[in-house]
Amino acid sequence: QVQLQQWGAGLLKPSETLSLTCAVYGGSLSGYYWSWIRQPPGKGLEWIGEIDHSGSTNYNPSLKSRVTISIDTSKNLFSLKLSSVTAADTAVYYCARASEAFDIWGQGTMVTVSS
Amino acid sequence: QSALTQPASVSGSPGQSITISCTGTSSDVGGYNYVSWYQQHPGNAPKLMIYDVSDRPSGVSNRFSGSKSGNTASLTISGLQAEDEADYYCSSYTSSSTLVFGSGTKVTVL
């Protein structure tokens, strides 16, 4: 059974770069898109972007200038970097596998941006 | 990209049926049969309930069903149970090769 395990820094200062990693256990990266999704406290879900095993990416236009999603097929993991963070980037960040939909999710990482 | 429009809240009594709408445009919901629905209980990651408008993943109760008409997709929960009380989100593929979520609906079982 495929599982996603994510990790990364939970407290950042404004202007720093958010960095999260998601490892895929029990399955291959091939054949799927791998996504990052976030949820500010008390608010709804926001799609950040996705990457496939070849490195092809798609990003949310509202975040595109600050987002980089990368993949490491040798380690079976993918990563998110979000630059120049502000308090508005405070959220729970999820990694997820996308087949016809987001069928497998990571456990979520709370990231707080505060001076 | 703008979030898909969902009602903020829907409620029903146990055993009743409720329907949650998800309205987009011809560039997302209306243009593709790639609408999915997610259930989220407090403190948990979302769970996939419906994909490709009306398909159910293995293990999801057949009390959950999905449909689409024009630019509006719908999720129906029949035989409402206490455990169905949660937040529900729709999602759609878009003409820009991106994904967009709905604004979310809180379902309350009275």
Interface residues (C-beta under 8 A of the other chain):
Chain A: S35 I37 G44 L45 E46 W47 E50 N58 Y59 N60 P61 S62 Y94 A98 E100 A101 F102 D103 W105 G106 Q107 G108
Chain B: Q1 A3 Y34 S36 Y38 A45 P46 K47 L48 Y51 D52 D55 P57 Y89 S91 S96 S97 T98 L99 V100 F101 G102 S103 G104
